[in-house]
Amino acid sequence: MSETTTGLDTTSRLPDPDRAYRALIDAHRGLTDEESAALNTRLVLLLANQIGDETVLEEAIALAKEVAQKPAQGGA
């Protein structure tokens, strides 16, 4: 994905995306479903504050929701 015309940049800016993914997964190890959901909520709020732009945040929410609602790719 690339930058949209309204400000949401979806290009990877992480120098090591796999390391970032592992850090997220590792943060959830040993947590209950409720603790994991609470961690995700706190993380989202911290990152939303870091973004500091409500329009970009709303675009990110819409994109994440759109992707989540698409049927899984591949065959069964």
C-alpha positions as CSV (number, residue, x, y, z in Angstrom):
1,M,0.0,0.0,0.0
2,S,1.1,3.6,-0.5
3,E,0.2,7.0,0.9
4,T,-3.3,8.2,0.3
5,T,-4.2,11.7,-0.8
6,T,-5.6,12.5,2.6
7,G,-2.6,11.8,4.9
8,L,-2.7,8.1,5.8
9,D,0.7,6.6,5.0
10,T,0.5,2.8,4.8
11,T,4.0,2.2,3.5
12,S,6.2,0.4,6.0
13,R,8.4,2.8,7.9
14,L,9.8,0.2,10.3
15,P,13.4,-0.8,9.6
16,D,12.6,-4.4,10.7
17,P,8.9,-5.2,10.4
18,D,9.4,-8.8,11.5
19,R,11.0,-7.6,14.8
20,A,8.1,-5.2,15.4
21,Y,5.6,-8.1,14.8
22,R,7.5,-10.3,17.2
23,A,7.5,-7.6,19.8
24,L,3.7,-7.3,19.5
25,I,3.2,-11.1,19.7
26,D,5.6,-11.4,22.6
27,A,3.7,-8.7,24.5
28,H,0.6,-10.9,24.5
29,R,2.3,-14.1,25.7
30,G,0.8,-15.4,28.9
31,L,-2.1,-12.9,28.9
32,T,-5.7,-13.9,29.2
33,D,-8.1,-12.8,26.4
34,E,-9.2,-9.9,28.6
35,E,-5.7,-8.8,29.4
36,S,-4.7,-9.1,25.7
37,A,-7.7,-6.9,24.7
38,A,-6.8,-4.4,27.4
39,L,-3.2,-4.3,26.2
40,N,-4.4,-3.7,22.6
41,T,-6.7,-0.9,23.8
42,R,-3.9,0.9,25.7
43,L,-1.5,0.4,22.8
44,V,-4.0,1.8,20.3
45,L,-4.7,4.9,22.5
46,L,-1.0,5.5,23.0
47,L,-0.3,5.3,19.3
48,A,-3.4,7.4,18.4
49,N,-2.0,10.1,20.8
50,Q,1.4,9.8,19.0
51,I,-0.3,10.3,15.7
52,G,-2.1,13.4,17.0
53,D,-4.3,13.8,13.9
54,E,-7.9,12.8,14.2
55,T,-8.4,12.8,10.4
56,V,-5.5,10.3,10.0
57,L,-6.8,8.3,12.9
58,E,-10.3,8.1,11.4
59,E,-8.8,7.0,8.1
60,A,-6.8,4.3,9.8
61,I,-9.8,3.0,11.6
62,A,-11.8,2.9,8.4
63,L,-9.1,1.1,6.6
64,A,-8.6,-1.4,9.4
65,K,-12.3,-2.0,9.6
66,E,-12.6,-2.5,5.8
67,V,-9.8,-5.0,5.8
68,A,-11.3,-6.9,8.7
69,Q,-14.6,-7.2,6.9
70,K,-13.2,-8.7,3.7
71,P,-13.5,-12.4,3.3
72,A,-10.2,-14.3,3.9
73,Q,-8.1,-14.8,0.7
74,G,-7.4,-18.3,-0.5
75,G,-9.4,-21.4,-0.9
76,A,-10.9,-23.8,1.6
